[in-house]
Amino acid sequence: MLDRLSAKNGGQNGLFRSLNHVASIAALSAGIASFAFIGSPLPRVHAQVACGASTPGAAGSPSTPVMTSQAAPTVAPAETEQSPPGDIPDNQQFVPYTSSAGGYVISMPEGWARQENGAAVVFSDKLHRFSVDVSCVTTAPTIESATAQDTASLSQSVPAFALVDVTAVDLPAGPAILVRYQANSAPDDVTGKVYRLDIDRYEIFKDGRLAVIELAVPAGSDNVDVSNQVSQSFQWTA
């Protein structure tokens, strides 16, 4: 009788030990997984922008402006500085940036902060903000479509928007539309001051894709050469 009870208890203890062993392994695995997630976030994977003839869109439809993602309140234009801050140094170096998601390469200032989201990228330094985004449209933009559609969209989303002009330009990547406008910057994180910005917006079309390059600099600063250099460096890679 005692032998049978001992054997039964031994079997139960063995089962308990096995269950505890399995639970320990599960807890250890969960801990390792949690540590790996916290210490090394999973890399973002972006699919390349693929546009076809049937892709919905309108001629010259602008991508979301990089300065704001929501409707801008009605505000007065900020005063243009007499000595605008932030001229880009003559010795500023530029390095190629390649977007596999957007299928393009472009030279951007070295050392600037960079934010990426799929085909979109923003390079920033103080009041300077250079960005690229790619979207799908059905036809190439024109002066007429940019004037009628893009400026209307920008006026609703960019604070204190003021159109300067809309022109057609030739870039190494192909014909483009250049929309020049002014807008207010976001308030300074420390002082809350708002600056007036000059923005060059290039729209380049290829095979149902529209690349929008926006180059924002302090109003009145001498950055024409930089704008030309960056826009002319753009090339489609796919």
C-alpha positions as CSV (number, residue, x, y, z in Angstrom):
1,M,0.0,0.0,0.0
2,L,2.8,2.4,1.0
3,D,4.7,1.5,-2.1
4,R,1.7,2.3,-4.3
5,L,1.2,5.7,-2.6
6,S,4.9,6.5,-2.9
7,A,4.8,5.7,-6.6
8,K,1.7,7.8,-7.1
9,N,3.2,10.8,-5.2
10,G,6.4,10.3,-7.2
11,G,4.6,10.4,-10.4
12,Q,2.7,13.6,-9.4
13,N,5.9,15.3,-8.2
14,G,7.5,14.4,-11.6
15,L,4.5,15.9,-13.4
16,F,4.8,19.0,-11.3
17,R,8.5,19.3,-11.9
18,S,7.9,18.9,-15.7
19,L,5.2,21.6,-15.6
20,N,7.4,24.0,-13.6
21,H,10.2,23.3,-16.1
22,V,8.0,24.2,-19.0
23,A,6.7,27.3,-17.3
24,S,10.3,28.4,-16.5
25,I,11.3,28.0,-20.1
26,A,8.2,30.0,-21.3
27,A,9.0,32.8,-18.8
28,L,12.6,32.9,-19.8
29,S,11.6,33.1,-23.5
30,A,9.2,35.9,-22.8
31,G,11.8,37.8,-20.9
32,I,14.3,37.4,-23.7
33,A,11.8,38.6,-26.3
34,S,10.8,41.6,-24.1
35,F,14.5,42.6,-23.7
36,A,15.2,42.2,-27.3
37,F,12.2,44.4,-28.2
38,I,13.1,47.1,-25.8
39,G,16.8,47.1,-26.5
40,S,16.6,46.7,-30.3
41,P,13.3,48.0,-31.8
42,L,12.1,46.1,-34.8
43,P,13.3,47.9,-38.0
44,R,10.6,49.6,-40.1
45,V,10.0,48.0,-43.5
46,H,8.7,50.2,-46.2
47,A,7.3,49.0,-49.5
48,Q,8.4,50.9,-52.6
49,V,5.8,53.3,-53.9
50,A,4.2,51.6,-56.9
51,C,1.9,53.6,-59.1
52,G,-0.1,52.4,-62.2
53,A,-2.3,53.9,-64.8
54,S,-5.4,53.1,-62.7
55,T,-4.1,54.7,-59.5
56,P,-6.6,57.2,-58.2
57,G,-5.4,60.8,-58.2
58,A,-5.6,64.2,-59.8
59,A,-3.3,66.1,-62.0
60,G,-0.8,67.9,-59.8
61,S,-2.4,66.8,-56.6
62,P,0.0,67.9,-53.9
63,S,1.4,65.6,-51.3
64,T,0.8,66.5,-47.6
65,P,2.8,69.7,-46.9
66,V,5.7,68.9,-44.6
67,M,5.2,71.9,-42.4
68,T,1.9,70.9,-40.9
69,S,-0.5,67.9,-41.2
70,Q,-3.7,69.7,-40.2
71,A,-5.6,72.7,-41.2
72,A,-3.7,75.9,-40.4
73,P,-5.3,78.6,-38.3
74,T,-5.7,82.0,-39.8
75,V,-2.7,84.0,-38.7
76,A,-0.8,87.1,-39.8
77,P,2.5,86.7,-41.6
78,A,5.5,86.9,-39.4
79,E,7.7,89.9,-39.9
80,T,10.7,89.3,-42.2
81,E,13.9,89.7,-40.3
82,Q,16.2,92.5,-41.4
83,S,19.2,90.2,-40.9
84,P,17.6,86.8,-41.4
85,P,19.2,84.1,-39.3
86,G,20.5,80.8,-40.7
87,D,22.3,81.4,-44.0
88,I,23.7,78.1,-45.0
89,P,27.5,78.3,-44.9
90,D,29.4,78.4,-48.2
91,N,31.4,75.4,-47.0
92,Q,28.4,73.2,-46.3
93,Q,28.9,69.7,-47.6
94,F,26.2,67.8,-49.4
95,V,25.9,64.0,-49.5
96,P,23.6,61.7,-51.5
97,Y,20.5,60.3,-49.8
98,T,18.9,57.3,-51.4
99,S,15.3,56.3,-50.8
100,S,14.5,52.7,-51.8
101,A,10.9,53.3,-50.8
102,G,10.5,56.3,-53.0
103,G,12.8,55.2,-55.8
104,Y,15.0,58.4,-55.8
105,V,18.3,59.9,-54.8
106,I,19.0,63.5,-53.8
107,S,21.9,65.4,-52.3
108,M,21.1,66.8,-48.9
109,P,23.2,68.9,-46.4
110,E,25.5,66.7,-44.3
111,G,25.0,66.8,-40.5
112,W,21.4,67.9,-40.5
113,A,18.7,66.0,-38.5
114,R,16.8,63.5,-40.5
115,Q,13.3,62.0,-40.2
116,E,12.1,59.2,-42.5
117,N,8.6,57.8,-43.1
118,G,8.3,55.5,-46.0
119,A,9.1,57.5,-49.2
120,A,9.1,60.8,-47.3
121,V,12.2,62.3,-45.7
122,V,12.8,65.6,-43.9
123,F,16.2,67.1,-43.2
124,S,16.3,70.0,-40.8
125,D,18.7,72.4,-39.1
126,K,17.4,75.4,-37.1
127,L,15.0,77.3,-39.4
128,H,15.9,75.2,-42.5
129,R,13.7,72.3,-43.5
130,F,14.3,70.3,-46.7
131,S,11.9,67.5,-47.5
132,V,11.0,65.0,-50.2
133,D,7.8,63.0,-50.6
134,V,6.4,60.8,-53.4
135,S,2.8,60.1,-54.2
136,C,0.7,58.7,-57.0
137,V,-1.1,60.9,-59.5
138,T,-2.6,60.2,-62.9
139,T,-1.0,63.1,-64.9
140,A,1.9,65.5,-64.7
141,P,1.4,68.8,-63.0
142,T,1.2,72.0,-65.0
143,I,1.4,75.7,-64.2
144,E,-2.4,75.8,-64.4
145,S,-3.0,72.7,-62.2
146,A,-0.5,73.9,-59.6
147,T,-1.9,77.4,-59.5
148,A,-5.5,76.1,-59.2
149,Q,-5.1,73.1,-57.0
150,D,-1.8,73.1,-55.1
151,T,-2.0,76.7,-53.9
152,A,-5.6,76.1,-52.7
153,S,-4.5,73.1,-50.7
154,L,-1.4,74.9,-49.3
155,S,-3.4,77.9,-48.3
156,Q,-5.6,75.6,-46.1
157,S,-2.7,73.7,-44.5
158,V,0.2,76.1,-44.2
159,P,0.2,79.0,-41.7
160,A,0.1,82.5,-43.3
161,F,0.5,81.1,-46.8
162,A,1.4,83.7,-49.5
163,L,2.0,82.7,-53.1
164,V,5.0,84.2,-54.9
165,D,4.9,82.6,-58.3
166,V,4.4,79.4,-60.2
167,T,6.8,78.6,-63.1
168,A,8.0,75.7,-65.2
169,V,11.6,74.6,-64.9
170,D,13.8,72.0,-66.5
171,L,15.8,69.8,-64.1
172,P,18.2,66.9,-64.9
173,A,15.4,64.5,-63.7
174,G,13.0,66.1,-66.2
175,P,10.4,68.9,-66.5
176,A,9.2,70.2,-63.2
177,I,6.8,72.8,-61.7
178,L,8.3,75.3,-59.2
179,V,5.9,76.9,-56.7
180,R,7.5,79.6,-54.7
181,Y,5.6,80.8,-51.6
182,Q,6.1,82.2,-48.1
183,A,4.8,80.8,-44.8
184,N,5.3,81.1,-41.1
185,S,7.5,78.7,-39.3
186,A,6.4,76.7,-36.3
187,P,7.0,78.5,-33.0
188,D,10.5,78.2,-31.6
189,D,10.6,75.5,-28.8
190,V,12.3,77.9,-26.4
191,T,11.3,81.5,-27.3
192,G,8.0,80.8,-29.0
193,K,9.1,83.2,-31.8
194,V,7.7,82.6,-35.3
195,Y,9.8,83.4,-38.4
196,R,8.9,84.1,-42.0
197,L,10.1,81.5,-44.4
198,D,10.8,81.4,-48.2
199,I,9.8,78.0,-49.7
200,D,10.7,76.5,-53.0
201,R,8.4,73.6,-53.9
202,Y,9.5,71.5,-56.9
203,E,7.1,69.0,-58.4
204,I,8.6,66.3,-60.6
205,F,6.5,63.6,-62.4
206,K,7.4,60.2,-63.8
207,D,5.3,57.2,-64.6
208,G,2.4,58.0,-62.3
209,R,4.6,59.2,-59.5
210,L,4.9,62.8,-58.2
211,A,8.0,63.8,-56.3
212,V,7.6,66.9,-54.2
213,I,10.7,68.6,-53.0
214,E,10.2,71.5,-50.5
215,L,13.1,73.7,-49.5
216,A,12.2,76.1,-46.6
217,V,14.7,78.8,-45.5
218,P,14.4,82.1,-43.5
219,A,12.8,84.8,-45.7
220,G,15.4,87.1,-47.2
221,S,18.3,84.8,-46.8
222,D,20.6,84.1,-49.7
223,N,20.1,80.4,-50.4
224,V,19.4,80.4,-54.2
225,D,22.5,78.4,-55.0
226,V,21.6,75.8,-52.4
227,S,18.0,75.5,-53.8
228,N,19.4,75.0,-57.3
229,Q,22.0,72.5,-56.2
230,V,19.5,70.3,-54.2
231,S,16.8,70.3,-56.8
232,Q,19.2,69.6,-59.7
233,S,20.7,66.6,-57.8
234,F,17.4,64.8,-57.7
235,Q,17.2,61.6,-59.8
236,W,14.7,58.8,-60.1
237,T,16.3,55.4,-59.4
238,A,13.3,53.3,-60.3
